[in-house]
Amino acid sequence: MAQQNSRAAAIVDIHAHILPGLDDGSYDWEMTVEMAQMAARSGVAAIVATPHCGLPEQEMEGRAERIHSKVRDMRALLTQQQI
């Protein structure tokens, strides 16, 4: 009989368009919270935000700071929501 590992596997979503208003993913903060709640209920322990970069219709000037700002805001929001 095979031994079972007593540690639960942590799921990490390594491709998520969870930051709002940056690409074809989340449209707003409400949708971001809903996406995070759904992920948590599914056993996801961490999410890597992966917004599209370099698409022709995207403004690249200041994009890195906008992404960093949204990550900071999302972390604060999800902490507040206890997600």
Rosetta silent file (secondary structure, phi, psi, omega in degrees, C-alpha in Angstrom):
SEQUENCE: MAQQNSRAAAIVDIHAHILPGLDDGSYDWEMTVEMAQMAARSGVAAIVATPHCGLPEQEMEGRAERIHSKVRDMRALLTQQQI
SCORE:     score description
SCORE:     0.000 S_00000001
   1 L     0.000  133.684 -178.943    0.000    0.000    0.000 S_00000001
   2 L   -71.994  143.280  177.377    1.378    3.421   -0.961 S_00000001
   3 L   -77.351  142.757  176.960    2.127    5.875    1.796 S_00000001
   4 L  -100.006  138.694  176.802    0.043    9.024    1.834 S_00000001
   5 L   -78.298  128.067 -177.148    1.650   12.372    2.439 S_00000001
   6 L   -78.882  -12.735  178.315   -0.021   14.035    5.423 S_00000001
   7 L   -84.221  133.544  176.350    0.739   17.514    4.067 S_00000001
   8 L   -77.486  140.660  178.626   -1.910   19.062    1.893 S_00000001
   9 L   -75.326  131.686  175.734   -0.666   20.328   -1.438 S_00000001
  10 L   -86.603  130.770  178.755   -0.858   24.096   -1.811 S_00000001
  11 E   -94.681  130.995  176.424   -2.261   25.184   -5.143 S_00000001
  12 E  -120.190  120.796  176.423   -0.673   28.214   -6.763 S_00000001
  13 E   -83.546  112.104 -174.537   -2.409   29.804   -9.745 S_00000001
  14 E   -97.609   10.149  177.808    0.503   30.985  -11.878 S_00000001
  15 E  -152.268   93.371 -178.291   -1.537   32.713  -14.590 S_00000001
  16 E  -136.166  132.417  175.994   -4.363   34.992  -13.492 S_00000001
  17 L   -96.022   64.700 -171.477   -5.737   38.193  -14.977 S_00000001
  18 L   -94.712  -16.786  179.471   -6.982   39.311  -11.574 S_00000001
  19 L   -78.407  126.764 -172.640   -5.822   42.947  -11.578 S_00000001
  20 L   -73.672  141.532  170.719   -8.739   45.127  -12.665 S_00000001
  21 L    74.720   13.482 -178.597   -8.785   47.265  -15.766 S_00000001
  22 L  -104.101  -24.778 -177.550   -5.444   46.221  -17.216 S_00000001
  23 L  -158.874 -148.768 -176.427   -6.428   43.611  -19.807 S_00000001
  24 L   -86.651   15.027  179.582   -9.191   41.148  -20.654 S_00000001
  25 L   -92.766 -128.598 -177.446   -9.456   39.871  -17.072 S_00000001
  26 L   -57.541  137.077  179.613  -11.127   41.539  -14.116 S_00000001
  27 L   -88.497  -29.830 -176.353  -13.172   44.620  -15.004 S_00000001
  28 L  -156.986  177.529 -176.751  -13.276   46.139  -11.509 S_00000001
  29 H   -64.838  -33.354  177.976  -12.408   45.542   -7.837 S_00000001
  30 H   -61.175  -44.163  178.824  -15.704   43.717   -7.208 S_00000001
  31 H   -65.785  -37.904  177.511  -14.823   41.179   -9.898 S_00000001
  32 H   -59.682  -45.412  178.729  -11.299   40.847   -8.462 S_00000001
  33 H   -62.614  -43.686  179.001  -12.746   39.976   -5.032 S_00000001
  34 H   -61.111  -41.869  179.188  -15.139   37.455   -6.608 S_00000001
  35 H   -63.720  -42.182 -179.525  -12.252   35.842   -8.508 S_00000001
  36 H   -67.110  -40.148  177.705  -10.148   35.633   -5.332 S_00000001
  37 H   -63.488  -43.671  179.229  -13.031   34.138   -3.346 S_00000001
  38 H   -62.423  -42.413  179.013  -13.653   31.521   -6.029 S_00000001
  39 H   -62.976  -45.348 -179.632   -9.968   30.649   -6.113 S_00000001
  40 H   -61.767  -42.804  178.517   -9.798   30.330   -2.317 S_00000001
  41 H   -63.442  -26.686 -179.518  -12.871   28.075   -2.263 S_00000001
  42 L   -87.015   -0.273  177.772  -11.159   25.901   -4.888 S_00000001
  43 L    96.956    7.465  178.344   -8.071   25.458   -2.710 S_00000001
  44 E   -74.866  127.216 -178.426   -5.818   28.061   -4.311 S_00000001
  45 E   -97.288  -23.031 -179.456   -3.358   29.382   -1.710 S_00000001
  46 E  -152.179  149.689  179.736   -1.611   32.004   -3.872 S_00000001
  47 E  -127.778  134.353  173.904   -2.213   33.788   -7.160 S_00000001
  48 E   -99.467  114.848  178.827    0.368   35.231   -9.541 S_00000001
  49 E   -74.866  124.842 -176.075   -1.117   38.275  -11.255 S_00000001
  50 L  -130.356   71.017  178.529   -0.114   38.147  -14.937 S_00000001
  51 L   -68.050  149.990  175.057   -1.573   41.087  -16.864 S_00000001
  52 L   -63.029  145.350  175.617   -0.900   41.269  -20.579 S_00000001
  53 L  -134.546  138.495  174.578    1.935   43.611  -21.527 S_00000001
  54 L    87.593   10.539  175.674    2.842   45.020  -24.889 S_00000001
  55 L   -70.992  147.747 -174.503   -0.457   44.617  -26.709 S_00000001
  56 L   -54.879  -34.033 -176.226   -0.876   47.230  -29.448 S_00000001
  57 L   -85.115   -1.824 -177.472   -3.836   48.926  -27.737 S_00000001
  58 L   -91.390  139.108  174.024   -2.074   49.241  -24.363 S_00000001
  59 L   -83.171  117.630 -175.329   -0.400   52.393  -23.146 S_00000001
  60 L   -89.110  -22.608  179.281    3.036   51.284  -21.952 S_00000001
  61 L   -61.613  119.682  178.850    4.150   54.588  -20.443 S_00000001
  62 L    76.620    7.286 -175.422    3.916   54.172  -16.666 S_00000001
  63 H   -63.235  -41.973 -178.748    2.454   50.676  -16.992 S_00000001
  64 H   -59.102  -43.345  179.504    4.854   49.050  -14.528 S_00000001
  65 H   -67.335  -37.420  176.812    3.907   51.540  -11.803 S_00000001
  66 H   -61.890  -41.675  178.735    0.181   51.053  -12.541 S_00000001
  67 H   -63.724  -48.154 -179.923    0.650   47.288  -12.152 S_00000001
  68 H   -60.662  -41.093  179.243    2.601   47.682   -8.901 S_00000001
  69 H   -62.678  -44.352  179.474   -0.017   50.099   -7.570 S_00000001
  70 H   -66.630  -35.158  176.411   -2.860   47.700   -8.365 S_00000001
  71 H   -62.946  -46.100  178.180   -0.979   44.822   -6.718 S_00000001
  72 H   -59.644  -45.977 -179.390   -0.575   46.905   -3.533 S_00000001
  73 H   -63.999  -40.416 -179.796   -4.256   47.891   -3.620 S_00000001
  74 H   -65.088  -44.376  178.389   -5.349   44.303   -4.263 S_00000001
  75 H   -57.600  -44.790  179.425   -3.288   42.948   -1.363 S_00000001
  76 H   -63.529  -44.729 -179.409   -4.849   45.524    0.973 S_00000001
  77 H   -63.382  -46.977 -177.995   -8.358   44.804   -0.304 S_00000001
  78 H   -68.957  -31.008  173.602   -8.048   41.025   -0.053 S_00000001
  79 H   -65.985  -44.890  178.330   -6.560   41.345    3.440 S_00000001
  80 H   -60.372  -39.323  179.784   -9.490   43.554    4.436 S_00000001
  81 L   -80.137   -2.280 -178.754  -11.894   40.976    2.957 S_00000001
  82 L    58.547   46.258  178.064  -10.007   38.210    4.814 S_00000001
  83 L  -108.849    0.000    0.000   -9.287   36.311    1.630 S_00000001
